[in-house]
């Protein structure tokens, strides 16, 4: 069987997840880890060279796995897509929240029709000011269009595309500043999306008391609430409002929380727990060995970048007025 030889470019904190993920993939071997010093990293990050690195790797004959955001512009995304078509290389993009345990469970429930037609999706992504990216004045994320939001908005965009429609468009984007970090022009965001007649909302904050990621799906037959960080899934089915049903509903929700906690503890104890990043890397390794499409293709990621670019332009417009 083919051996997957892995080179990781960029050895910041996120790289630890890549290393641990690849160690769990059979027939893979990490053969190189590449990084540059901080001053060079900061200057190159200003032009966000994912595209140049990916294209160079493809032309050399390598399969490529790109961190999100794949690029910051549709022009660079198109360049990667064209090189992929020309070289025929396998290229994947890491949209890891789609592969977290509870999100995979949500995807299965949606496919089965357990929620009925999805009418709305809401995503909340919260982090404290002490977050390693936000608190570091020199971090490259602050040089991106949209600043810290330019780095993280990809996550809610691809979640919204998956659950309410691939043709989503950003209807409104608003940002403000409530925190005290002077190098962050904005640290609160609220945005709305639309796909046909369906709506979605994203709230992001870097002033939270704790890290938290919540996903809510509102279906015609049931509501689904996800606590992604704690991997907790709560299903709220139809009910007739009464004192008895309210009490029964509370007991049922408590039971679901207990069940999730026990199940998560068992998986962790067994050593089989995989983060969304590790799960994605495992699936990408399989696609490489099978010469098949990766879990997230360049074509899908390119559509996400189009939306990201629009949102970041709106953020910059607002920041320019303040």
Secondary structure in CASP SS format (residue, H / E / C, confidence):
PFRMAT SS
TARGET T0000
AUTHOR 0000-0000-0000
METHOD secondary structure of the structure
MODEL  1
X C 1.00
X C 1.00
X C 1.00
X E 1.00
X E 1.00
X E 1.00
X E 1.00
X E 1.00
X E 1.00
X C 1.00
X C 1.00
X C 1.00
X C 1.00
X C 1.00
X H 1.00
X H 1.00
X H 1.00
X H 1.00
X H 1.00
X H 1.00
X H 1.00
X H 1.00
X H 1.00
X C 1.00
X C 1.00
X C 1.00
X C 1.00
X E 1.00
X E 1.00
X E 1.00
X E 1.00
X E 1.00
X E 1.00
X E 1.00
X C 1.00
X C 1.00
X C 1.00
X H 1.00
X H 1.00
X H 1.00
X H 1.00
X H 1.00
X H 1.00
X H 1.00
X H 1.00
X C 1.00
X C 1.00
X C 1.00
X C 1.00
X H 1.00
X H 1.00
X H 1.00
X H 1.00
X H 1.00
X H 1.00
X H 1.00
X H 1.00
X H 1.00
X H 1.00
X C 1.00
X C 1.00
X C 1.00
X C 1.00
X E 1.00
X E 1.00
X E 1.00
X C 1.00
X C 1.00
X C 1.00
X C 1.00
X C 1.00
X C 1.00
X C 1.00
X H 1.00
X H 1.00
X H 1.00
X H 1.00
X H 1.00
X H 1.00
X H 1.00
X H 1.00
X H 1.00
X H 1.00
X H 1.00
X H 1.00
X H 1.00
X H 1.00
X C 1.00
X C 1.00
X C 1.00
X E 1.00
X E 1.00
X E 1.00
X C 1.00
X C 1.00
X H 1.00
X H 1.00
X H 1.00
X H 1.00
X C 1.00
X H 1.00
X H 1.00
X H 1.00
X H 1.00
X H 1.00
X H 1.00
X H 1.00
X H 1.00
X H 1.00
X H 1.00
X H 1.00
X H 1.00
X C 1.00
X C 1.00
X C 1.00
X C 1.00
X C 1.00
X E 1.00
X E 1.00
X E 1.00
X E 1.00
X E 1.00
X E 1.00
X E 1.00
X E 1.00
X E 1.00
X C 1.00
X C 1.00
X C 1.00
X C 1.00
X C 1.00
X C 1.00
X C 1.00
X C 1.00
X C 1.00
X C 1.00
X C 1.00
X C 1.00
X C 1.00
X H 1.00
X H 1.00
X H 1.00
X H 1.00
X C 1.00
X C 1.00
X C 1.00
X C 1.00
X H 1.00
X H 1.00
X H 1.00
X H 1.00
X H 1.00
X H 1.00
X H 1.00
X H 1.00
X H 1.00
X H 1.00
X H 1.00
X H 1.00
X H 1.00
X H 1.00
X H 1.00
X H 1.00
X H 1.00
X C 1.00
X C 1.00
X C 1.00
X C 1.00
X E 1.00
X E 1.00
X E 1.00
X E 1.00
X E 1.00
X E 1.00
X E 1.00
X E 1.00
X C 1.00
X C 1.00
X C 1.00
X C 1.00
X C 1.00
X C 1.00
X C 1.00
X C 1.00
X C 1.00
X C 1.00
X C 1.00
X E 1.00
X E 1.00
X E 1.00
X E 1.00
X E 1.00
X E 1.00
X E 1.00
X E 1.00
X C 1.00
X C 1.00
X E 1.00
X E 1.00
X E 1.00
X E 1.00
X E 1.00
X E 1.00
X E 1.00
X E 1.00
X C 1.00
X C 1.00
X C 1.00
X C 1.00
X C 1.00
X C 1.00
X E 1.00
X E 1.00
X E 1.00
X E 1.00
X E 1.00
X E 1.00
X E 1.00
X E 1.00
X C 1.00
X C 1.00
X E 1.00
X E 1.00
X E 1.00
X E 1.00
X E 1.00
X E 1.00
X C 1.00
X C 1.00
X C 1.00
X C 1.00
X E 1.00
X E 1.00
X E 1.00
X E 1.00
X E 1.00
X E 1.00
X C 1.00
X C 1.00
X C 1.00
X C 1.00
X C 1.00
X H 1.00
X H 1.00
X H 1.00
X H 1.00
X H 1.00
X H 1.00
X H 1.00
X H 1.00
X H 1.00
X H 1.00
X H 1.00
X H 1.00
X H 1.00
X H 1.00
X H 1.00
X H 1.00
X H 1.00
X H 1.00
X H 1.00
X H 1.00
X H 1.00
X H 1.00
X H 1.00
X H 1.00
X H 1.00
X H 1.00
X H 1.00
X H 1.00
X C 1.00
X C 1.00
X C 1.00
X C 1.00
X C 1.00
X H 1.00
X H 1.00
X H 1.00
X H 1.00
X H 1.00
X H 1.00
X H 1.00
X H 1.00
X H 1.00
X H 1.00
X H 1.00
X H 1.00
X H 1.00
X H 1.00
X H 1.00
X C 1.00
X C 1.00
X C 1.00
X C 1.00
X C 1.00
X C 1.00
X E 1.00
X H 1.00
X H 1.00
X H 1.00
X H 1.00
X H 1.00
X H 1.00
X H 1.00
X H 1.00
X H 1.00
X H 1.00
X H 1.00
X H 1.00
X H 1.00
X H 1.00
X H 1.00
X H 1.00
X H 1.00
X H 1.00
X H 1.00
X H 1.00
X H 1.00
X H 1.00
X H 1.00
X H 1.00
X C 1.00
END
